[in-house]
């Protein structure tokens, strides 16, 4: 059975917004951010639910795409336009995306694995180096 990820994401977004940032199913109890980016090609605003981990005053998201061999669209969008909107719980705020490199990238990826062990499996499934992106509030 093939999953329609767009439909899947739309259901999560709807549930998130109707329940003050809480969702059930596979993401129940997991920290989720609704990340709204500007399409690199389309220029349209696109919202994607993504798990995150906090690092000080930054939010860290992983462009794992479940261990796929390609990066997710939201990552390409952030590379083209680092300004984005984040929704966590009932709060919406502006962020700037910064790609983590080197030791910082490794430390932040390990932090996500501590919170969500499946991210270790994603790394094993692909030969690409999975990007780690920090989201820094710009409205504070």
N, C-alpha and C positions, 0 to 999 in steps of 0.2 A: 504494500500500500504506500503510495506516494503522499507525502505531507505537503499541503499548500501552505508554505511558510507565511505568505502575506495574510492569508485568512487566519492562521494560527496567531500571528502577532496582533492582528486587529482584535481578536477575542481577548487576548491578554490586556491590551491597552484599554479596552472597554471595561473589563473587570477591575483593573487597577484604578481607573478614574471613578468608578461607581463605589469603590470600597476603600477610599482614602489611602490608596497605595498598597493594599493587601490583595493578594491573589491566591488561588488554590492550585491544585494539580501539582505538576512537577516543580513549580516555583513557590509553593507554599512555604512561608517562613524564610524565604531567601530575600536578601536585599536587592531590590530591582529599581533601576532608574529608567524612566522613559526618556530616551535621548532623541531630540529632534535636530536633525542636520539638514543642510542644504544640499540637494542632489548635485554631484559634481558635473553631471552631463545635463540633467533636466532643469536644474535651478529650482525645483520644487522642494518644499519642506517635507521631510519624511521622518516619521516617528518610529523608533524601534525600542522594544523592551530589552534591556541588557542587565545582567547581574553586575554588581559592583562590590568593591571593598573600600573601606575608608583608609586613608593614609594621612594623618594629621588633618588639615583642612581641605585636602583634595579627595576626589572620588576617582577610583581606579577601575577602568574597564578593560577587558581583554578581547582582542579581535580574533577569537578562537574559531568561530563558525563551526563549533562542534568537532574540531580537528580536521576540517576540510582542507584541501590543498590550495584553496584560494581565500583571500581576505574577504570579510563581509562588506557589503556596499557602504554601511555606515562609516567604516574605516576610510574607504576611498573618499567619501564625502568630507570627513574631518580633515584629511590631508589637503584637500582642495580649499576648504573653508573651515578653519579651526573654530570659528564662533558657532555656538550651538545653544540649545535650550535643554535644561534638565528638569525633570519632575521626580521628586522623591517624596513619598507620602502625599501630603496635601500642598507641598511647597513647589513652586515653579521659579526657576532662576536661570540667569545667563551664565555660560561657562566658556572658557577657552580650552581647547584640546592641545595637549603637548605630548608627543610620543616619547616614552621613556627609552633610554638606551643603556647598553652595557650593564654594569653591576646594579644600577637602580632598576632596570627592567627585570633582571633576574630576581632581585629582592621582592619586587612588587608581584611578580608572577607567583613566587613561592607563597606570598601572603594570601593570594587568592586560592591557591591549592589548599592551604590550611583551612580556609573557610568552606571551600567547595572542591573536594578531592577529585571530582570528575575532570577538572582542568589538567591534572597530571596525565590522564588518559588521552586528552585532546592533543597534548604535545607528542605523545608516542604515535599517534595516528598519522601524523604529517611530517614531511621533511622540511617544511618552511619554519622559519623562526616566527612564532606567533607574536604579533605586536601587542604592546601594553601601552595604554593611553591614559594619561592623567587628565582629569577635568578640574580646572581651577575656576572658582567663582569669580565673575567679573563685576557683579552688582553689589558686592559687600563694601 
